[in-house]
């Protein structure tokens, strides 16, 4: 169970990735590593496709 703080860190991390162009690679990596969940789905959708 992730905390609000953890989600904030992930959000900031993904925002950085969004602007460095590495978001897609991390997205694929998360799926491959089985760490892909609803939180990442939401963050990735909002920030990468914004």
N, CA, C and O atoms as CSV, one atom per row, in Angstrom:
chain,resi,resn,atom,element,x,y,z
A,1,UNK,N,N,0.848,-1.193,0.000
A,1,UNK,CA,C,0.000,0.000,0.000
A,1,UNK,C,C,0.889,1.250,0.000
A,1,UNK,O,O,1.699,1.454,0.904
A,2,UNK,N,N,0.722,2.058,-1.008
A,2,UNK,CA,C,1.552,3.245,-1.100
A,2,UNK,C,C,0.950,4.389,-0.296
A,2,UNK,O,O,-0.260,4.446,-0.076
A,3,UNK,N,N,1.803,5.284,0.133
A,3,UNK,CA,C,1.343,6.430,0.904
A,3,UNK,C,C,1.229,7.652,0.010
A,3,UNK,O,O,1.661,7.626,-1.142
A,4,UNK,N,N,0.646,8.730,0.540
A,4,UNK,CA,C,0.532,9.966,-0.227
A,4,UNK,C,C,1.928,10.477,-0.603
A,4,UNK,O,O,2.150,10.932,-1.724
A,5,UNK,N,N,2.852,10.396,0.337
A,5,UNK,CA,C,4.222,10.848,0.068
A,5,UNK,C,C,4.840,10.059,-1.073
A,5,UNK,O,O,5.467,10.638,-1.961
A,6,UNK,N,N,4.669,8.739,-1.057
A,6,UNK,CA,C,5.216,7.897,-2.119
A,6,UNK,C,C,4.631,8.287,-3.478
A,6,UNK,O,O,5.352,8.374,-4.472
A,7,UNK,N,N,3.337,8.516,-3.508
A,7,UNK,CA,C,2.677,8.894,-4.758
A,7,UNK,C,C,3.170,10.241,-5.261
A,7,UNK,O,O,3.303,10.448,-6.468
A,8,UNK,N,N,3.442,11.159,-4.338
A,8,UNK,CA,C,3.965,12.467,-4.723
A,8,UNK,C,C,5.343,12.330,-5.347
A,8,UNK,O,O,5.641,12.971,-6.355
A,9,UNK,N,N,6.175,11.502,-4.752
A,9,UNK,CA,C,7.513,11.251,-5.303
A,9,UNK,C,C,7.413,10.668,-6.704
A,9,UNK,O,O,8.129,11.090,-7.612
A,10,UNK,N,N,6.530,9.705,-6.874
A,10,UNK,CA,C,6.323,9.092,-8.187
A,10,UNK,C,C,5.832,10.129,-9.189
A,10,UNK,O,O,6.283,10.154,-10.334
A,11,UNK,N,N,4.908,10.982,-8.760
A,11,UNK,CA,C,4.369,12.020,-9.643
A,11,UNK,C,C,5.467,12.970,-10.120
A,11,UNK,O,O,5.560,13.280,-11.308
A,12,UNK,N,N,6.291,13.423,-9.187
A,12,UNK,CA,C,7.394,14.317,-9.540
A,12,UNK,C,C,8.364,13.618,-10.491
A,12,UNK,O,O,8.827,14.199,-11.473
A,13,UNK,N,N,8.658,12.366,-10.176
A,13,UNK,CA,C,9.566,11.575,-11.004
A,13,UNK,C,C,9.053,11.459,-12.432
A,13,UNK,O,O,9.814,11.620,-13.386
A,14,UNK,N,N,7.754,11.179,-12.578
A,14,UNK,CA,C,7.163,11.016,-13.900
A,14,UNK,C,C,7.074,12.351,-14.638
A,14,UNK,O,O,7.216,12.394,-15.860
A,15,UNK,N,N,6.839,13.445,-13.899
A,15,UNK,CA,C,6.849,14.770,-14.537
A,15,UNK,C,C,8.223,15.043,-15.143
A,15,UNK,O,O,8.338,15.524,-16.270
A,16,UNK,N,N,9.258,14.727,-14.373
A,16,UNK,CA,C,10.626,14.899,-14.882
A,16,UNK,C,C,10.842,14.056,-16.126
A,16,UNK,O,O,11.396,14.533,-17.116
A,17,UNK,N,N,10.410,12.818,-16.079
A,17,UNK,CA,C,10.552,11.929,-17.235
A,17,UNK,C,C,9.787,12.446,-18.443
A,17,UNK,O,O,10.235,12.318,-19.583
A,18,UNK,N,N,8.625,13.032,-18.174
A,18,UNK,CA,C,7.797,13.579,-19.254
A,18,UNK,C,C,8.582,14.607,-20.061
A,18,UNK,O,O,8.507,14.639,-21.290
A,19,UNK,N,N,9.334,15.442,-19.357
A,19,UNK,CA,C,10.039,16.524,-20.026
A,19,UNK,C,C,11.441,16.139,-20.491
A,19,UNK,O,O,12.095,16.907,-21.196
A,20,UNK,N,N,11.897,14.963,-20.101
A,20,UNK,CA,C,13.186,14.487,-20.594
A,20,UNK,C,C,13.000,13.464,-21.711
A,20,UNK,O,O,13.974,13.022,-22.322
A,21,UNK,N,N,11.752,13.092,-21.976
A,21,UNK,CA,C,11.472,12.176,-23.074
A,21,UNK,C,C,11.711,10.714,-22.742
A,21,UNK,O,O,11.698,9.864,-23.633
A,22,UNK,N,N,11.931,10.410,-21.455
A,22,UNK,CA,C,12.213,9.032,-21.067
A,22,UNK,C,C,10.991,8.324,-20.492
A,22,UNK,O,O,11.059,7.152,-20.122
A,23,UNK,N,N,9.878,9.042,-20.422
A,23,UNK,CA,C,8.680,8.493,-19.803
A,23,UNK,C,C,8.233,7.177,-20.423
A,23,UNK,O,O,7.839,6.251,-19.714
A,24,UNK,N,N,8.295,7.098,-21.750
A,24,UNK,CA,C,7.820,5.898,-22.427
A,24,UNK,C,C,8.663,4.685,-22.077
A,24,UNK,O,O,8.134,3.593,-21.869
A,25,UNK,N,N,9.972,4.875,-22.012
A,25,UNK,CA,C,10.878,3.773,-21.673
A,25,UNK,C,C,10.616,3.266,-20.261
A,25,UNK,O,O,10.619,2.059,-20.017
A,26,UNK,N,N,10.390,4.193,-19.330
A,26,UNK,CA,C,10.086,3.811,-17.954
A,26,UNK,C,C,8.741,3.091,-17.892
A,26,UNK,O,O,8.585,2.114,-17.160
A,27,UNK,N,N,7.772,3.581,-18.664
A,27,UNK,CA,C,6.449,2.973,-18.734
A,27,UNK,C,C,6.548,1.510,-19.146
A,27,UNK,O,O,5.944,0.643,-18.514
A,28,UNK,N,N,7.303,1.234,-20.196
A,28,UNK,CA,C,7.504,-0.136,-20.654
A,28,UNK,C,C,8.237,-0.957,-19.600
A,28,UNK,O,O,7.907,-2.117,-19.355
A,29,UNK,N,N,9.244,-0.331,-18.977
A,29,UNK,CA,C,10.020,-1.019,-17.943
A,29,UNK,C,C,9.144,-1.440,-16.777
A,29,UNK,O,O,9.293,-2.540,-16.245
A,30,UNK,N,N,8.220,-0.554,-16.377
A,30,UNK,CA,C,7.316,-0.873,-15.275
A,30,UNK,C,C,6.445,-2.074,-15.609
A,30,UNK,O,O,6.223,-2.941,-14.764
A,31,UNK,N,N,5.949,-2.123,-16.848
A,31,UNK,CA,C,5.119,-3.258,-17.264
A,31,UNK,C,C,5.934,-4.553,-17.227
A,31,UNK,O,O,5.482,-5.571,-16.703
A,32,UNK,N,N,7.138,-4.495,-17.792
A,32,UNK,CA,C,7.991,-5.679,-17.855
A,32,UNK,C,C,8.330,-6.174,-16.456
A,32,UNK,O,O,8.369,-7.379,-16.206
A,33,UNK,N,N,8.574,-5.237,-15.547
A,33,UNK,CA,C,8.971,-5.596,-14.187
A,33,UNK,C,C,7.777,-5.922,-13.282
A,33,UNK,O,O,7.953,-6.262,-12.112
A,34,UNK,N,N,6.563,-5.815,-13.833
A,34,UNK,CA,C,5.382,-6.171,-13.068
A,34,UNK,C,C,5.035,-5.186,-11.965
A,34,UNK,O,O,4.335,-5.537,-11.015
A,35,UNK,N,N,5.518,-3.957,-12.084
A,35,UNK,CA,C,5.242,-2.956,-11.058
A,35,UNK,C,C,4.166,-1.984,-11.510
A,35,UNK,O,O,3.950,-0.938,-10.898
A,36,UNK,N,N,3.502,-2.348,-12.587
A,36,UNK,CA,C,2.505,-1.459,-13.179
A,36,UNK,C,C,1.172,-1.621,-12.447
A,36,UNK,O,O,0.626,-2.722,-12.383
A,37,UNK,N,N,0.660,-0.538,-11.903
A,37,UNK,CA,C,-0.619,-0.592,-11.189
A,37,UNK,C,C,-1.459,0.638,-11.469
A,37,UNK,O,O,-1.083,1.461,-12.303
A,38,UNK,N,N,-2.570,0.781,-10.801
A,38,UNK,CA,C,-3.507,1.867,-11.059
A,38,UNK,C,C,-2.867,3.247,-10.860
A,38,UNK,O,O,-3.150,4.185,-11.606
A,39,UNK,N,N,-2.009,3.358,-9.854
A,39,UNK,CA,C,-1.358,4.644,-9.596
A,39,UNK,C,C,-0.484,5.050,-10.769
A,39,UNK,O,O,-0.561,6.183,-11.244
A,40,UNK,N,N,0.341,4.131,-11.236
A,40,UNK,CA,C,1.202,4.429,-12.375
A,40,UNK,C,C,0.388,4.672,-13.643
A,40,UNK,O,O,0.734,5.527,-14.458
A,41,UNK,N,N,-0.687,3.921,-13.799
A,41,UNK,CA,C,-1.552,4.108,-14.964
A,41,UNK,C,C,-2.083,5.522,-15.009
A,41,UNK,O,O,-2.041,6.180,-16.048
A,42,UNK,N,N,-2.590,5.994,-13.862
A,42,UNK,CA,C,-3.163,7.333,-13.786
A,42,UNK,C,C,-2.106,8.408,-14.005
A,42,UNK,O,O,-2.300,9.331,-14.796
A,43,UNK,N,N,-0.993,8.281,-13.299
A,43,UNK,CA,C,0.071,9.279,-13.419
A,43,UNK,C,C,0.619,9.337,-14.837
A,43,UNK,O,O,0.829,10.416,-15.391
A,44,UNK,N,N,0.847,8.166,-15.414
A,44,UNK,CA,C,1.402,8.121,-16.764
A,44,UNK,C,C,0.437,8.739,-17.772
A,44,UNK,O,O,0.847,9.502,-18.647
A,45,UNK,N,N,-0.841,8.406,-17.644
A,45,UNK,CA,C,-1.841,8.936,-18.564
A,45,UNK,C,C,-1.942,10.447,-18.467
A,45,UNK,O,O,-1.974,11.147,-19.479
A,46,UNK,N,N,-1.991,10.943,-17.234
A,46,UNK,CA,C,-2.147,12.390,-17.028
A,46,UNK,C,C,-0.922,13.166,-17.488
A,46,UNK,O,O,-1.047,14.157,-18.207
A,47,UNK,N,N,0.265,12.721,-17.077
A,47,UNK,CA,C,1.456,13.514,-17.317
A,47,UNK,C,C,2.117,13.260,-18.667
A,47,UNK,O,O,2.687,14.176,-19.260
A,48,UNK,N,N,2.044,12.028,-19.155
A,48,UNK,CA,C,2.727,11.744,-20.415
A,48,UNK,C,C,1.912,12.182,-21.627
A,48,UNK,O,O,2.473,12.619,-22.632
A,49,UNK,N,N,0.610,12.067,-21.533
A,49,UNK,CA,C,-0.248,12.433,-22.665
A,49,UNK,C,C,-0.902,13.799,-22.507
A,49,UNK,O,O,-1.746,14.189,-23.313
A,50,UNK,N,N,-0.511,14.515,-21.470
A,50,UNK,CA,C,-1.104,15.824,-21.198
A,50,UNK,C,C,-0.908,16.744,-22.382
A,50,UNK,O,O,-1.339,17.897,-22.347
